[in-house]
Amino acid sequence: QEEEASRVTAEMVRGAEQLSGLEFTPEEREEMVRAVNQNLDRYEGMRAKPLVNGNWPALQFNPALPGMRFDQERRPFLRSDPGPVRAPANLEEAAFWPVTRLSRLVESRQVTSLELTEMYLERLKRYDPKLECVITLTEDLALRQARRADSEIAAGRYRGPLHGIPWGVKDLLATREYPTTWGAEPYKDQQFDFDATIVERLEEAGAVLVAKLVSGALAAGDTWFGGRTVTPWNTQMGTRGSSAGPGAATAAGLVGFSIGTETRGSIVFPSTRCGLSGLRPTYGRVSRYGVMAISYSMDKAGPMCRSVEDCALVFNAIVGPDDKDPALVDLPFNWDPDRDVNALRVGYIASAFEADPASARAKSNSQATLQTLRSLGLNLIPVEFPDYPVDVQWVMLFADAAAAFDELTRSQSIELMGQDSFWPAILRAGQMIPAVQYIQADRHRL
């Protein structure tokens, strides 16, 4: 009787038709019942072999369309010359300096990595109570890494512009010695025994990890299990994006640079609100190994910095294949800070700048942005997207998220997200998205 009660009936199929916008006859429903129940058995078979969040699907999205050609030559990475850089009498005056200048202080041994690290750790402790941007200070690790950097630099083994520079990472990335909470109550004690590829590569570059920074709960918004992260320029205003901690900490001069993640705006939004240069890399450029997944074909990770060239310095350290993320492509990243900007073409969506803005100030800022780019000599080219149903991305994102957190949804742990969280409803609804409609949404992406 219990087995019969768990099976799908023709009447259940009739109720489920509305999920797909379809309608079948009574005879057709009876024919479907056997196949639907066979699928239920297959689902149970899959669940008997548990998957972890980092198991990617076999099919991968490729943003490089047929016919695209890319530069294959790898050229030396070039740094700009900032001119004479002198250490300030009070080191804290350098808290807001970009890495392009901080690195010259460390390289020339005017300032040690340990001095820089202790300065940023003190600022993190002082300002985090106001900004709520830190989940875990990695102080012990940071001091060890800083002392090692100083020892190597003193011995003439300078690794490059990130050597000895303190940084912070969004708490979606695994770190061996510290919890990785994903900003969510059900995972606040979670800890992995490995480092994300990005963390490994930045350690290889000699960077000093000082903090695990706030991610909005499960990579959404600026609210996490410890509160709400705010922008340092207006502490009554949230950072508007799940890379909330990296946005606030970098803008407030609490780290030299940070790493955020983006699925749909989580680097761009906090960077905009906090006044940063954020780089949302093309999908497939930076490894997501050890990064919490929410959408397997949309997730990206990248730098959040105080200057464009800082983003280039960090991106150069983390870009490229690692034999762990199956979506990665092997293409060079060539940066030339002295390139003539007059040779660059910049596309912009003209209708987005002409549409009714949220406010007069927003319109003024948008027009000022275009005017500034023109004054620099950039060739601005208006473009428009084809008339496609772009909102289908939500179908894919919600289905991916439901798959990534299937175990959470089927357990009682999802209730730990709290009554104010939208995730329980989204993850449950994602279970109801028909497979055919998911694939149709994927086809619309091309």
Secondary structure as UniProt FT lines:
FT   HELIX           2..5
FT   HELIX           10..20
FT   HELIX           26..47
FT   TURN            53..54
FT   TURN            66..67
FT   HELIX           91..94
FT   TURN            95..96
FT   HELIX           99..107
FT   TURN            108..109
FT   HELIX           113..131
FT   STRAND          134..137
FT   HELIX           139..154
FT   TURN            155..156
FT   TURN            161..164
FT   STRAND          166..170
FT   TURN            171..172
FT   TURN            176..177
FT   TURN            182..183
FT   HELIX           185..187
FT   TURN            188..189
FT   HELIX           197..204
FT   TURN            205..206
FT   STRAND          208..213
FT   TURN            217..218
FT   STRAND          223..224
FT   TURN            225..226
FT   STRAND          227..228
FT   STRAND          230..231
FT   TURN            232..233
FT   STRAND          234..238
FT   HELIX           244..251
FT   TURN            252..253
FT   STRAND          257..262
FT   TURN            266..267
FT   HELIX           268..274
FT   STRAND          277..278
FT   TURN            283..284
FT   TURN            289..290
FT   TURN            296..298
FT   STRAND          300..305
FT   HELIX           308..318
FT   TURN            326..327
FT   TURN            337..338
FT   HELIX           341..343
FT   STRAND          345..349
FT   HELIX           350..354
FT   HELIX           360..375
FT   TURN            376..377
FT   STRAND          379..383
FT   TURN            390..391
FT   HELIX           392..404
FT   HELIX           406..410
FT   HELIX           412..417
FT   TURN            419..420
FT   HELIX           423..430
FT   TURN            431..432
FT   HELIX           435..444
//
